[in-house]
């Protein structure tokens, strides 16, 4: 079966070839109705624009797409750098996109990678991405999930056991004498947030002494949202304050620390302990060195790229799930509580 041509798309949509070209290259010059009509025809026929088709005729693409959900988080910068280091050994270039926890931007980047017929896609997804990746697979583009456990899915994944990490973080807080804990994080559409909270709850429920664990939700995993959550917590009467905070990532933890230090009425760790997740470089350099659950960031990226190249070389390979274990890095922010 011959691949669809631009003339096929024009005929299917009932427009001229020039209109299809404008939709592809200058959509601002075309009416919204025509853009929708031509786009539907492109999707129905599986049309690949000519620039990508030329590359396909020459051979396998030397570009891999990488989509992350938070490009401002140094954790993902380190993961991407690990993938780039591995890719350079194979003369592969990484085309990188940040969705900023936005499903529309995520879809936009995946559409772009499909159009460019990249060799494969690495993705740290936001929400349920499997149907979209199934579509890419049908188009001959393999994908590997990054920082997301694939479970029994048809896709390989490279991740860290966030449930274990959440459990270890709360067990550490309990061991240091804390009993009134708060998990601070969100949005809960992010699977890692769900898993870290699940692990925290297991540790609290299994504690030998009564432990309270509340949830303080944030709209994003940023320093700003951490500081806002910290202000909300500090607005309570002193006797209602938690004595420990487990942040879903280090950026939230740094925001919490920032809010507490600026307020000045309570002290970290004497009154409130804080632990984060990821162990980014800023954690150890904070005003109060921050305890964190360390992830092997660079190794995650290198491993994901290696698996993707293996699968593009042999499509019959069975998807596999690689799970690293997190490591507790205890610093002054969780020093034992003075009795």
Phi, psi and omega in degrees: 000126181287140177295150181296144178253171178296330176291324177298318179296316180299317181294316181297320182276348181072037180227178178277162176300322179298324179293319177298317179299319179294321178299320182286324189248331182220062186298338179291346180265004184240147180294154181300323181297318179290323178300315180296315182297314181291320180299319178296321179294319178301315181293319181295318184273348183069035182291134176251120180306153189302323182296321177289322180298321178299320179293322179297322180292331180283335181143198184287139180296149177255020180241135174243132177273142178227120180245124177242159185267352179205091182290346178276349181276119180303336177303312182289328175301319180290324178296313179298319179299321177298318178295320179296320179299318179289320182297323182298333178291340184245015182056039179253140176255145178259124174258115194251139177222141179251120182275341181055041178056043182232118184295329179292319177292325177299315179296321180299314180294320179294323175298318179298315181294325177294316180300320181278355179051055178296163181294327179185176183229132167257136183213129167262097195277162172245113181082200184276113185249354189301316179302321181292322179289329175298319178299314179299321181298320178297333177273004178087016180248113180280157180220148175232130177283139181239132182060029177211122180290128183279345180059231182263018183289176180273009184238140175291158179213154174230120187210177172245145181289092183289331176296313178298321179297318177296319178296315181297321181298314181287324175300321178296315179298319178295318180297333180272007173099008181273143182228340180248096189252154174226132171267127183242117181176173180153173000286157186277002169291340179279121187299324181298323178295314178303313185293320181293323176293319179300316178295321178299319180294323178299314181297318180295318182291329183268000181296146182283342175239153182302132180228130175266138177224110177256168179240127175247110187278146172237155181279341180203166182262066187233164175300318181299316179291326175296317179295321179295318177296322178298319178297321178297317180296316183288347178285350180282161171300149186304322183289350179258004180285143171292159176257003175202145179235128173251111182269143183295335172208175184291329180296316176298317180299319179294323176295319176299314179299318179300315181295319182292316179296318181294324180292315174082354183274335176236161188238139172261125007259003188302315182262320180223125174269153179224135172227141179247199182213131177122323185057057174290166185301325182292340184299311182287343183261007182292164180306318167246109183311128192267128171290150184200161172265113186280136171248145178282078193302306182296321180296324177300313180295315180297317181294318181297317180294319180298316179296318180299315180294323177296319183285327176288334177280334180218090183299346181276355179299139179281131179304143180227152182250115179259120184237118175270154177264137178285163181233130177286126174243102184269125177234193190294336184294346176234033176303146183308141181292134179285124183272000000 
